[in-house]
Amino acid sequence: MSKRELIDTGTDKRYVRRDDNGQFKESVDVGRSLSADKRHKAKHDAKPGEGDKGDHKRK
C-alpha cells in the first residue's frame, strides 16, 4: 500500500493516497482526519505515513 501524501492547494489541505498508475485513489481532509484521531483512544500503533490505517498513541 502506498503512503499518504499531503497536498496543500493554498486553500485546502488533504491527505491523498495514489494507486499503481499514480492517480488519486482516496482523499481525506486534514482537519477531519486529525479531529477523528483525537476522539478515539489508540489501540494499535500505525507506521509512519499510514496514519489512516491505525491509531497514534498520544505523546
ChimeraX attribute file (.defattr): number of C-alpha atoms within 10 A of each C-alpha:
attribute: neighborCount
match mode: 1-to-1
recipient: residues
	/A:1	8
	/A:2	12
	/A:3	15
	/A:4	19
	/A:5	14
	/A:6	16
	/A:7	14
	/A:8	11
	/A:9	8
	/A:10	6
	/A:11	5
	/A:12	10
	/A:13	14
	/A:14	18
	/A:15	20
	/A:16	19
	/A:17	19
	/A:18	16
	/A:19	11
	/A:20	9
	/A:21	7
	/A:22	8
	/A:23	10
	/A:24	11
	/A:25	12
	/A:26	11
	/A:27	15
	/A:28	15
	/A:29	14
	/A:30	17
	/A:31	12
	/A:32	10
	/A:33	14
	/A:34	12
	/A:35	10
	/A:36	11
	/A:37	17
	/A:38	12
	/A:39	8
	/A:40	10
	/A:41	11
	/A:42	14
	/A:43	10
	/A:44	11
	/A:45	13
	/A:46	15
	/A:47	13
	/A:48	9
	/A:49	13
	/A:50	16
	/A:51	17
	/A:52	17
	/A:53	11
	/A:54	14
	/A:55	18
	/A:56	19
	/A:57	12
	/A:58	8
	/A:59	3
